[in-house]
Amino acid sequence: MRILVVGASGTIGKAVVEELQGENVEIIKASRSNSDVSVDISSPESIRAMFDEVGQVDALVSAAGETHFGLVEEMTPEQNQRTVNSKLLGQINLVLLGLNSIRDKGSITLTTGITMDDPLVTGASAAMASGGIRAFVKSAAIELPRGIRINTVSPNVLEESSEKYGSLFVGYEPVSSKSVSLAYKKSIYGAQTGQCYYVY
Ligand SMILES: NC(=O)c1ccc[n+]([C@@H]2O[C@H](COP(=O)([O-])OP(=O)(O)OC[C@H]3O[C@@H](n4cnc5c(N)ncnc54)[C@H](OP(=O)(O)O)[C@@H]3O)[C@@H](O)[C@H]2O)c1
C-alpha cells in the first residue's frame, strides 16, 4: 500500500503518518518544506509536479490547507482568498490533478473542520472552505472512476492544538490526535465513499 500524505509535517499529518505506519505500507510525506516531496497546494503547477514525481499511489490524504481566522466585518477579500486558494481549491485541485495517479479502488481523504457546523467568532472563512469541500466530496463520490472512493474528516480542535488556538475554541472539548487519525484510517481501509467523518 502506497500512501501519499500531504501536510504530513503538521499536527494532524504527523498523527496520521504514525497511525498508518505498518508492514507493507509505504508513506510518502509531502508539504512545502521538510518532507519527502515538496508541494504547495495553492499552485496547480506544484501539484502536477508532485504527482509526476511520486507516481501511482493507493491512497491520497490531505491534511494541509491554510485558513484565515478573522472577523467578517474586518476581513478583506485578499485574506479570504488565501483560504480559498489553500484549504478549499488546494485540496480540490489535489483531487482534479491527482485522480490519474490513484490506483483502481484507491481512496482520497480530505480535511474539513468543526467550524462549518459549530460556528465560532472569526471562523467564517474556515467554515466556507470546509463546507465547500464537504459538498464537493459528497457530489464527486458518485462519479469517481475505477472504484476510487473519496471522504473527508472533520475534526474538532485537537488537544495538541488547543494552546495554538487559545480561547478561540472556548467550550469545545478537544479531541485526541489518535481519534482523528483513526478516522483517516477508516477512510483509507474501509469501503465507504462520499462520507464526512465527524470527530466531535
Ligand atoms: N489542528 C486542529 O485542531 C484542527 C481541527 C480541525 C481542522 N483542522 C484542519 O486540518 C488541517 C491541518 O491542520 P493542522 O493543525 O495539522 O495544521 P498544521 O499543524 O499547521 O500543519 C499543516 C501542514 O500542512 C502543510 N501545508 C500548509 N500549507 C500548505 C500548502 N499550501 N501546500 C502544501 N502543504 C501545506 C504544512 O507544512 P508546510 O508549512 O511545510 O507546507 C504542514 O505539514 C487544516 O486545514 C486545519 O484547518 C485542524
The ligand as an SDF file (V2000), in Angstrom:
LIG
                    3D

 48 52  0  0  0  0  0  0  0  0999 V2000
   -5.3700   21.1690   14.4380 N   0  0  0  0  0  0  0  0  0  0  0  0
   -6.6770   21.2420   14.6800 C   0  0  0  0  0  0  0  0  0  0  0  0
   -7.1300   21.3220   15.8510 O   0  0  0  0  0  0  0  0  0  0  0  0
   -7.6440   21.1890   13.5300 C   0  0  0  0  0  0  0  0  0  0  0  0
   -9.0070   20.9910   13.7890 C   0  0  0  0  0  0  0  0  0  0  0  0
   -9.8970   20.9460   12.7200 C   0  0  0  0  0  0  0  0  0  0  0  0
   -9.4350   21.1100   11.4140 C   0  0  0  0  0  0  0  0  0  0  0  0
   -8.1110   21.3230   11.1980 N   0  0  0  0  0  0  0  0  0  0  0  0
   -7.6620   21.4970    9.8080 C   0  0  0  0  0  0  0  0  0  0  0  0
   -6.7540   20.4770    9.4800 O   0  0  0  0  0  0  0  0  0  0  0  0
   -5.7740   20.9660    8.5670 C   0  0  0  0  0  0  0  0  0  0  0  0
   -4.3940   20.6850    9.1600 C   0  0  0  0  0  0  0  0  0  0  0  0
   -4.3310   21.2770   10.4440 O   0  0  0  0  0  0  0  0  0  0  0  0
   -3.0310   21.1680   11.3670 P   0  0  0  0  0  0  0  0  0  0  0  0
   -3.3770   21.7200   12.6900 O   0  0  0  0  0  0  0  0  0  0  0  0
   -2.4380   19.8130   11.2680 O   0  0  0  0  0  0  0  0  0  0  0  0
   -2.0870   22.2230   10.6290 O   0  0  0  0  0  0  0  0  0  0  0  0
   -0.5260   22.4620   10.8240 P   0  0  0  0  0  0  0  0  0  0  0  0
   -0.0190   21.8310   12.0700 O   0  0  0  0  0  0  0  0  0  0  0  0
   -0.3050   23.9120   10.5950 O   0  0  0  0  0  0  0  0  0  0  0  0
    0.1060   21.6450    9.5920 O   0  0  0  0  0  0  0  0  0  0  0  0
   -0.2330   21.9530    8.2730 C   0  0  0  0  0  0  0  0  0  0  0  0
    0.5140   21.0080    7.3560 C   0  0  0  0  0  0  0  0  0  0  0  0
    0.1850   21.3260    6.0070 O   0  0  0  0  0  0  0  0  0  0  0  0
    1.3540   21.8110    5.3260 C   0  0  0  0  0  0  0  0  0  0  0  0
    0.9070   22.9010    4.4680 N   0  0  0  0  0  0  0  0  0  0  0  0
    0.3840   24.0950    4.8410 C   0  0  0  0  0  0  0  0  0  0  0  0
    0.0980   24.8190    3.7610 N   0  0  0  0  0  0  0  0  0  0  0  0
    0.4480   24.0650    2.6820 C   0  0  0  0  0  0  0  0  0  0  0  0
    0.4190   24.2910    1.2930 C   0  0  0  0  0  0  0  0  0  0  0  0
   -0.0340   25.4340    0.7510 N   0  0  0  0  0  0  0  0  0  0  0  0
    0.8590   23.3040    0.4840 N   0  0  0  0  0  0  0  0  0  0  0  0
    1.3230   22.1460    0.9870 C   0  0  0  0  0  0  0  0  0  0  0  0
    1.3840   21.8850    2.2910 N   0  0  0  0  0  0  0  0  0  0  0  0
    0.9610   22.8470    3.1350 C   0  0  0  0  0  0  0  0  0  0  0  0
    2.3350   22.2090    6.4280 C   0  0  0  0  0  0  0  0  0  0  0  0
    3.7010   22.1110    6.0570 O   0  0  0  0  0  0  0  0  0  0  0  0
    4.4680   23.3280    5.3310 P   0  0  0  0  0  0  0  0  0  0  0  0
    4.1880   24.5620    6.1380 O   0  0  0  0  0  0  0  0  0  0  0  0
    5.9130   22.9160    5.3080 O   0  0  0  0  0  0  0  0  0  0  0  0
    3.8940   23.3830    3.9660 O   0  0  0  0  0  0  0  0  0  0  0  0
    2.0250   21.1260    7.4640 C   0  0  0  0  0  0  0  0  0  0  0  0
    2.6180   19.9000    7.0640 O   0  0  0  0  0  0  0  0  0  0  0  0
   -6.0750   22.4590    8.3810 C   0  0  0  0  0  0  0  0  0  0  0  0
   -6.8280   22.6350    7.2110 O   0  0  0  0  0  0  0  0  0  0  0  0
   -6.9160   22.8080    9.5950 C   0  0  0  0  0  0  0  0  0  0  0  0
   -7.8120   23.8540    9.3390 O   0  0  0  0  0  0  0  0  0  0  0  0
   -7.2110   21.3560   12.2150 C   0  0  0  0  0  0  0  0  0  0  0  0
  1  2  1  0
  2  3  2  0
  2  4  1  0
  4  5  1  0
  4 48  2  0
  5  6  2  0
  6  7  1  0
  7  8  2  0
  8  9  1  0
  8 48  1  0
  9 10  1  0
  9 46  1  0
 10 11  1  0
 11 12  1  0
 11 44  1  0
 12 13  1  0
 13 14  1  0
 14 15  2  0
 14 16  1  0
 14 17  1  0
 17 18  1  0
 18 19  2  0
 18 20  1  0
 18 21  1  0
 21 22  1  0
 22 23  1  0
 23 24  1  0
 23 42  1  0
 24 25  1  0
 25 26  1  0
 25 36  1  0
 26 27  1  0
 26 35  1  0
 27 28  2  0
 28 29  1  0
 29 30  1  0
 29 35  2  0
 30 31  1  0
 30 32  2  0
 32 33  1  0
 33 34  2  0
 34 35  1  0
 36 37  1  0
 36 42  1  0
 37 38  1  0
 38 39  2  0
 38 40  1  0
 38 41  1  0
 42 43  1  0
 44 45  1  0
 44 46  1  0
 46 47  1  0
M  CHG  2   8   1  16  -1
M  END
$$$$
